[in-house]
Amino acid sequence: MANITPRGKNSYRVTISGGTDTSGKRVMYRRTIKVPGDPNSEKHKKELEKQVALFTAEVEKGTVTDLENIKLKDFIDKAWKPLHVERKKLAPKTVWRYDQLLERIIFSLGNLRLKNIRPKQIIEFLKNLSEEGMRKTKTKDEEKKQKPLSDQTILHHYRLLHSILEKAKDWQYIVVNPVSSVEAPQIKKKTKKGFSEDEATILHTELLKRSTRDQVLILLTLSTGARLGEVLGLTWPRVDLKTGEVDIQKTYQYVPKLNNFEKLPKNETSIRKVTLPKPVIKLLEKWKVEQAEYRLFLGDKWIDEDNAVFTTYLGTRLKPNTVSTAFPNWVEKMGLPRVTFHGLRHTAASLLIKYNASAAEVSKLLGHSTIGTTMNIYVHSFDEASKNMAEKMNSILFKESPKKAKKK
């Protein structure tokens, strides 16, 4: 028989005996049940009876989960992963990132029961993440290994833990999400790192020393602001060499253990068509001929069956991690700042804004979900463009050239 104890206006603690365990110790199952509405109403009483009956049936069938005493690691493995991650069919890269973050979360908090997790423990966990030696990297550089985690990575841990415990709250494992009482870690907003206009010119000049494929890869990215995965996901049927239109529909990604795979872009607006400058179209035509020659030379040994635009000279598809690793080293050797391949995307956006492209135009080209995303990421570039506009307006209204206005 169930023992019902009121815990508040609409909350009840239900305790049911589940017999005895192998050692003869009595097993008690407890669950907090919430019933909305007026506690004195007939509807409220019937709903309470229904919930208690369902709980009793679970105990009798042996399928009950001890919600109140479940540990965080068990909740993640037995409830959150199957009912949220697997059910929603999250992207492989997202799942891989979650696993990275969960390793630290479970190590530090996994053995705590959900009902016992308090804000203080979460604060201590986040503080611990900011200490040295928390990185797990394969690099031989001991100095890099000892560096603390970035503010962004610590914030990712906070957000994931908050999301997990919010689900626990929604599914009535806990009444309050303790992470909600903890202030989110602050991160310093950094200007996205790309090349200046002069540096982009140097890069363009140095590219002439590289292969046709490398020239196309970098100049196509610079002229479209596409993501690395989107560029490597291009196939020849999606490139119209007559009109210069490129149809971005897939992204080619790399995840450890899963290797390389294709998936849909980040969001619906990322599926888009972009038009290339004529010099890039000519380079694409040249590369297509060269690639065909390599294919003909290798014959049956040519591996790529997707008709990909960017392949190695042995017929395998060019891998994202290969490009992202090699690019910063290459630009550094030519005396340019150590910018990542993704920095080409930021370079494209910044240069367009500098030459008066609107936020809507840049947002459409980059495939952002909203113009607000573009404004938020490139606020510094828009601020600079705004200053230039002020100088131009000064020359229009007051008949003063920008140079003369600066002298005065």
Secondary structure, 3 states (H helix, E strand, C coil): CCEEEECCCCEEEEEEEEEECCCCCEEEEEEEEECCCCCCCHHHHHHHHHHHHHHHHHHHHCCCCCHHHCEHHHHHHHHHHHHHHHHHCCCHHHHHHHHHHHHHHHHHHCCCEHHHCCHHHHHHHHHHHCCCCCCCCCCCCHHHHHCCCCHHHHHHHHHHHHHHHHHHHHCCCCCCCHHHHCCCCCCCCCCCCCCCHHHHHHHHHHHCCCCHHHHHHHHHHHHHCCCHHHHHCCEHHHEECCCCEEEECCEEEEECCCEEEEECCCCHHHCEEEECCHHHHHHHHHHHHHHHHHHHHHHHHCCCCCCECCECCCCCECCHHHHHHHHHHHHHHCCCCCCCCCHHHHHHHHHHHHCCCCHHHHHHHHCCCCHHHHHHHCHHHHHHHHHHHHHHHHHHHHCCCHHHHHHC
